[in-house]
Amino acid sequence: MFRTVTFLGLLLPVLGVLSLSGCSHKSVPVTHPTAEILVMEQQALDMVNSERATAGLSALVMDGDLTAVARAHSEDMVARSFFAHINPDGRTPFQRIDAGGIKYVSAGENIAFNNSATPMATAVAGWMASPPHRANILRPQYNRTGMGVAPDGHGGFYFTQDFVGTEGKRGEAPVFEYTEPLSVTK
């Protein structure tokens, strides 16, 4: 089963405290994924990049720091039994990316959960079938990504894909795109 979460209701209460400034240090837990998880993350990225190629877009480059942020969020969703872009502490994807010390002009996040026999294909197919998730995958401004997969111990997998665009002009004020999932341009 593919689940999504709507952000508008979740984001508005925290908009006033949303920090988009970069952090000078990283505060992302270091995990040691299994070989199976590393293969799944790469397969999901390959599928996403295939979709981008079909649309005439350049491939996203896997970024190790962004992958650590994405993987930590997937693992957090498993550990604390939630499914959302904003964690129980109120931290947004952008705050997590900032805490990872990642510099960006634009950023976005897709999440998914499923327990299918082909979890990577199911996650990517679900994202591509959802207009807002598809928009993140096919956003030409994004050039780097992190893919994080975490097993739930019961045959299911949580997926987080974080996207960043590192090129382009920085605006004076962030432009928020209230979509499912959330994207932002700084």
C-alpha positions, 0 to 999 in steps of 0.5 A, a space after each residue: 500500500 502506498 500512503 501519502 500525507 498532506 502538508 498544508 494543514 501540517 505546515 501552516 502551524 510551523 511556518 512561523 518557526 521554519 528555519 531555512 538558514 544553513 547550519 555550520 555543523 552536521 547533526 545527522 545520526 550515522 547509520 550502517 545500512 545493510 548491503 540489501 538497503 544500499 542496493 534498494 536505495 540505488 535501485 530506487 534512484 535508478 528508477 527515478 533517474 529513468 523517469 527523468 531521462 524519459 522526460 528529457 531531464 538530467 539524472 539526479 546525482 546521489 549525495 552521501 550527506 543528503 542520503 544520510 538525512 533521508 535514511 535517518 528520516 526513514 529510520 526515525 519513522 520506523 523507530 517512532 511509528 509515524 509517517 509524515 514529513 514533519 517528525 514528532 518533534 516538529 522538524 521539517 525536511 528543510 530543517 533536517 537538510 539544514 542540520 545535515 550541513 547541506 547547502 541548497 537553493 531549492 529542496 523537496 521531499 517524497 516519502 512512501 511506505 509499502 510492503 509489496 514484493 517489489 518495494 522500490 518499484 512500488 514506491 517509485 510507481 506510486 510517486 509517479 502516479 501522484 502529481 505532486 510527488 511526480 513534480 518533485 521527481 521531474 523538477 528540473 531545478 533539482 540536481 542532487 538527491 538522497 534516498 533513504 530506505 528503512 525496513 520496519 521489521 514486519 516486511 514493510 519499507 519506509 522510503 524518503 527521497 530528499 531533493 536539492 537544487 544547488 544552482 540558480 539565484 537565491 531569492 530575498 525571501 523563500 518561495 514556498 510551494 504548498 504541495 504534497 509533498 512540500 518543496 521550497 525555493 530559498 
